[in-house]
C-alpha cells in the first residue's frame, strides 16, 4: 500500500506545475464488496503522451467467509455459540489510463495497474465467549474500461467496469498465520493454507462496477 503512494508521490513531484492537469473524484458501487472509492488523477504530465495516471483507494463491506471453519483453522475446535461475522476490505490502486475506443459518441478509456488489498474479518460466537479477527493482504492487478459524461465546465459523471485479480497472500488470525508457500506460524493441527483460504473471504477475482463524479482541479 505504502509502495503505491510513494510511487505516485515521486511521479507527481517531477511534474512541472504549469503542465499537468489534476482531477479528483469519488465513486460508489461494487469493488471487492459494496462501498466507495476516492481517486486522484494527473494528465498532460508529458508532452505528446495521451494517457494519465491515477491513484485511488476504496473501502467496502464484504462477506467474511465461514465463521466455524475460521474458528477451527485459527483458534480451537469448539462449536458452541451462535456465529456472527462482519468484514471489510480496503483496496489501493495505481492505474495507467489510456484512450481505447468510442461508444455512443463518447470516448472510452482503458485503465490498468497494480492493486493491494487488505481484508479484515471479525468473527464472534455469541454465547460461546469467542471473538477474534483475521487479516489477509494480497497484491494483484486490475484492468477495466471507463467513460465520462460532462456535467458542467469542470465536472463529469464517471462510469467504470473491470476486474481485479489477486495473488495468494498471508493470512493471520490470533497468533496463527498461514503463508502461500505452505509454511505456517503456530499452525493448528494439520490445517493448511488452502484451509485458511477457504475459511475466510480474502481478495481473489473481483469484478468492479462503479458510478461517480470527477472534477478537474
N, C-alpha and C positions, 0 to 999 in steps of 0.2 A: 504494500500500500504506500509506504513512505517513498519507495523507489519511483513509483509513478508520479507522485507530486514533485519529487526532486528533478525528474526529467523535464516536466512541464515548466518548472520554475527556471531551470537552466536555459531552456529554449526561449522563454519569454524575456529573460534578462539580456539576450543577444539581439533583440529586435529593435530597430530604430523606432523611436516614439511616434514619428510622423507617418511611418509607412503602414503599420499594422492596423487592422480593424478588429476590434474586440466585440464579443457578444456574450450575453448571459441569458439563461432561461431555466425553466422548470418544466417537468413532465410528470404526468400521472398515468398509472396503468399497471401492466404486469411486466416485471423484470426480476426473475428468480423468486417471485412472490408478488403480492399485491401491495403497492406502495408508490413512492415518488422518487424523482431524480432531479438533482441540480447539475447544471453544466456551465462551463466557461470555455469559450472558443476564441481562436485568433485566426484571421485570414489576411491575405496580402502581406505576408511576412517575408516573401522572397519574390523578386521581380520575375514575372512570367510564370510563376508556379500557380496552377489552377486550384489547388486544394487548400484545406485548412486543418488546423489541429484543434482537438477538443479534449478537455479533461472533465470527468463527471463522477458524481458519487450518488448512489441510490441506497435507499433503506426500505425494506419490505417485510411484511409478516409472512410466515411460511409454516406449513405443517412440519412438526418436529420429528415425525417418524413413529416408531413403535416403542412406547414407554417401557413396557415389560421387558422387551428384548434389550433395550438400553440398560435397564437395571441389572440384568443378568450379566451382560458383557462388561460393564464398568464397575458395578457396586457389589451386589450379592445375589443369592439365589432365592430371596424371599419373594412371595407372591401376594402378601397381604396389602390391603389398602385399595382405594379406588384411584385408578390412574388419571392424571390430568397433565396436559403439556401445552407449552407455548414456545414459539420460536420466531426468530427474526434473522435476516441476512442483510449484510451491507456489501455493496459491490463498488469498487473503484475502477474506472476505465480510462484509458488513453486511446483516442481514435485519430486516425488519419481519414479525412473526409474528402472525397473526390467526385467531380461530375461524372454521371454514369449514363443517363438517358433522359427522355421526357415521357410524361404520361398526362393525357388530357390537357396538353399545352403547358404543363408545369414541369420544371426541371426536377429530376430525381437524382439523389446523390447516394454514392456507395460509401459506407464507413466500416472501419475495422481496426482492431488493435488488441493489446493485451488487457487482461482482466485480473483482478484479485478479489476473491470473495471470502467473507468471514461469516460463518454460521454459528449461532448460539441457540441452543435449545435448553429449556428449563423443564424438568420432569418432576412431578410431585405425585406421591401416593397418599391420598387423603385417608386418614385413619391408620396409615401404616408408618407414620413418623419418618417419612423419607422424602427428601427433596435434594436435587443435585442438578448441576449444569454440565453440558457437553459442548465443546467448541471444536470447530474444524476450520482449517484455512486451505484454500485451493487457488492455484494460478490457472489461467486459461486464456482463450482467445475468443473474440466475438466478431461477427460480420452481420451487416444489415443494410437496409435501404431507408431513406427518409426523403420527405418532400415538405416544402414550406409554402404557406399561403399568406399573402400580405394582409395585415390588419390595420395598417396605417403607415406613416412615413418611416417608422423605426421598428415597429413590432410585426411579428408574423406568427401564425399558427404552425406548429410543427407536428407532423405525423411520422412515426418511425416504427419499423418492424425488423426483427432479425433473430439471431440465435447465438448463444454463447456456449462454448464447450470448455469444461474444466477438467484438468488432470486430477488424479488422486492426490489428496493432501493428508497431513497429520490430523488425527482425531484424538482429543483429550477429554477426559472426564474424571473428576475427583483426583485421585493420584495415579490414574491408569491412562496409558497412551498407546495407540496403535499406529504404526507407520506403514506407508505403501510398500516398502521393501520387505515386509514380512516380519520385521522386528517389533518388539513391544517394550513398554516400560511398565513394570508391575502388572503385566497382563494376567487376566483371570483364567484359571483352569486351562482349557485347550482352545479358548476363543482366539480368532484370527482377525486380521484387518478386514477381511471380507465380512465377517460377522458384525464388526463395528460399523462398517459402511452400510450394511443392510438395516441396522437398528436405528440409525439417525439419518435425517434427510438433508445432508450437505449438498453443495452445488454439484451438478452434473451437466446434462444437456438442458439448457434453459432457454425457452422462447421468450422473445421480448416484443411487446406491443404497447406503445406509449403515445400519448397525445399531450401537447403542451404549448407553451408560448415562449418565444425567444425575442430578445431586444438587442439591437445594435447599439453599442455604447458610444 
